[in-house]
Amino acid sequence: MDDPEVIEAFLETGCGVVFGPSLHVERDTLTLDGWWPVAYRICPRTVIVRDEAPPTGSTILTDLAAALTAIGLRAVGTDLPAISLLTYTILDLGYAPWALWSTDLATGEADLNAKASEETFLQGGAIIDPPIDFDNTDSARVARRLAGVASRVVLTVGVSDAHTAWLRDGLDDCRLERRDFGQIDPAECSSVLPTLLLVDATGPAGQAFLFELQAAHAVRSPVVAITNDGDMVAGADATVDGSSPPQAWVALLRGLLR
């Protein structure tokens, strides 16, 4: 079977295990070169697809997009919280960007959440909406290391581009994910599987974000707040002085990232 036939089989119901020169399918997962998950089939009308370049020069993402488009599906969303649950529980994979393909966003989310609830039930967990409890940062760190990428993720919220860029250069073995206020809800922070969360709490927006983060019990990783004069603030595990340059924060952040 050649690779285009493997893609075709992947999109069919109950295709079982099939192999091609570089692709294979097993348990509804399409894998490249025997180790890199490309896509997971939720149901005939909904598929999640890896949203980053493959580790080789493979054209699989382009080829798969064409095949999905041909059967009437389209990319309708990215990095939805339930995706992280499924990729962790089914693929044993930490954070990676994924896109949701379906007929429309509402249909795709319904299929995605139904599958996530099913997986949680099979594991003996309680079914809630959303059915997510992320305390998997250590496992995610190992998975990232095995994948050959930075093993630690620092999520910054409300932190300037300049400060984030300096921290990106100053922190080893870290990927920095920057979000502005309004780009991410406190309850969504867990979907990034952060090793550490850094929030600019020098203003009301950041202080409110920390309050909501604490109320939602959204992350169990260390939360560091940037505050005026480094004063402690509710919802933070540690603080750094917003009037100091980011170089002065590095020692504390490194210690919390160990």
N, C-alpha and C positions, 0 to 999 in steps of 0.2 A: 504494500500500500504506500503510495507517495504522500507527501505532506498535504497537498490540497484535499486528498481523499480523507486524511485524518481530520482536517478541519470540518469537512462535510459530516463525518461520522460523529464528531463532537457535538454538532448541532442537532443530531437525531436522538430520539428518545431511546434509552436503554442500549447504547452502543457497546457497552462492556469495555474490554481492554483492547486497544488497537495501537499499532506502532507504525511509524514512518521513519524516514532517514534522520530527521531531527526532532520530530514531534511525536508525542504519544498521549493517549487518553486513558485515564483510569479513575473510576468513581467520580465521573462528571468533571474531572479536572484535566485541562489541557496543559501539558508541560513541554518546555523547550529543553533540549539537550539533557533530558533525564533528571533535571533538578530545579529549573526555573519555572515556577507556576505562571502561566500566561493568562488563563481564564478559568472561571468556574461557572458551570451551568446551573442556575437556580431552578429553572423550568424552561419549557420550550420557548417562552416569550421573554425571558429575563436572564441575562448573563452579566457577570462582572468580569472586567478586563483590566489587566495590569496597565497602569497609566504612566509608564516610564520606559525609556529605551531598553531593549534587551541587552544582556551582557555581550552579545556577539553582533555581527552585522546582519542578523536575520531580519527578514521582511515580514515576520509573523504578524506584527500588530497591524500593518497595512493590509495584509492578506485576510486577516480575521475581520477587520472592519468592513472590508468589501463583502465578505460572506454574510456578515450580520445585516448589512444594509440590503443585500439581495433578498433576505427573507423578511424585510419590513421593520427591522429594529434600528434604533438610533441611540447615540449617547445622550442620556437624559440627566446625569448628575455625577458628581465626583465625591469621593471620600465621605460617604454617608456613614453615620455611626455604626449601623448594623453590619456594614461591610467588614469593619475591623474585627467584630466578634466572629464572623464566619471565617475570615482568613486565619484568625488565630486558632479557632477550635478545629476547623476542617483541614487547613493547610499547614498548621503549626508554624505560622509565619507572623513575625512582628509587623510593625508599621511599614506599609508601602502604599504609594498612591494607586487607587483603583477607580475605574469609571463604571457606572451602571448603564447597561444597554437594555432597552425595553421598548415597548410601543409608545409609552409616555411615562412621565415621572410618577404620577399617582399609581399607575399599574406596577411599575418597577418597585416602588417603595413597599407596596402591599405584598408583592411576592417576596421581596427581600426580608421584610419583618416576619412574614409567615415562616420562612425558612429558618430565620434566627430563633424564633420561638420553638420550632421543632427541634433544632439542635440543642437548645437549652434544656428542653424536656427530656431528650434522650440522655443527657448527662446528669439527670436527676436534680436540676436546678428549678427554681420557681419561675414560672412564665409571667413576665411583666412586660410592659410596653414603655420604653424599649427594654429588652431583656438583657441588659449589659451590666457587668460588674468587672471593671478593669483593674485588676491587681496583678498585672502580668508584665510589669516593666522589666523585671529581672530576666524572665524568659525571652522577652522581646530583645533584650540586649544581647543575649546569647545568639538568637536567631540572626540578628543584624551582623554580628561578628562572623558567623558562619557564612553569611552571604557576601562577606568582604566589603561591607560598608561601615560607616561610623556607627559604633555600637550604642552611643548615647544621643538622646534627642533633648535639646533645650527649647522649650516653647516660650517665646517672648510675646507678651500682650501689651500693646500700647507703647512699646519701646521704640525709640527712633531708629531709622535706617542706619545712621552713623554709629550709634552705640551697638546695634546688633552686628554690624559689619566688623567692628573692632573685636567684639566677643567671639565672632566666628573665627577670627585669626588667632585669638588668644587662648581658646579652649581646645585642647587636643581630643581627638577621637570623638568629636561632637558634630552633629548636624543641627543647625539653628533653624527653627521654624518660626517666622515672624508673622504676627497677626495684629491688625489695628483693632481698637474697640469697635464693636459692631460687626466685625468680620467673623467672630466666633463667640458663641454663648458659653458661659462658664461650664454648663453641663456637657458641652461638646469637647472640652479639653481632653477628656479621657481617650477620645478616639485617636489622638495623636500618639498615645502611649509615651508621654514625656518622661524622661529621667529626672527633669527639673523644670519648674515653671517660674518664669520671671515676669512680674507684673509691675508696670509703672503706676504706683499709687500716690504720686505727688499731687494728684487732683481728685476731684469727686468721682470721676468716671472709674478710675482705678480702684478707689476705695469701695465703691459699689460693686465692682467686679469681684473683689476679694470676698465681700460679704456673701454674694450669691454663690461663689465657688465653695465657700465653707458650708453654706446651708445645703447645697446639693451633694456634698461629700463626693465631688466629681473626680478628684485625683488623690492618690495616696503617696505621690512623690513629693519631695520638698518643694515648698512654695516660698519664693523669695520676693519681697516687695521693695521697690525703689521708693524711698520716702524722703521727705524733707528732713535733713540732718540725721538720717538714719533712724528716726524714731520708730518704735515698734507700732504695728497696726494690727487690728483684728483680722484673722484669716491668713496671716503669714507665719511661717516657721522661722524666718530670719529676714533681716532687712539690710539694705545698702544705702549709702548716702547719695541722694540724687544730685547734690552739688559737686560730688567728686567725679573724676573721669572714670570710664569703665575699667581702665587698667587697675584701679583700686579695688574693684569688686572681684577680680579674678581669683584671688587666693581663697576667698570664702566659697565661691562657686565651685572651684576645683575640689575643695574639701567635701562639699555636699554631693558631688558627682561620683565619689569613690564607691 
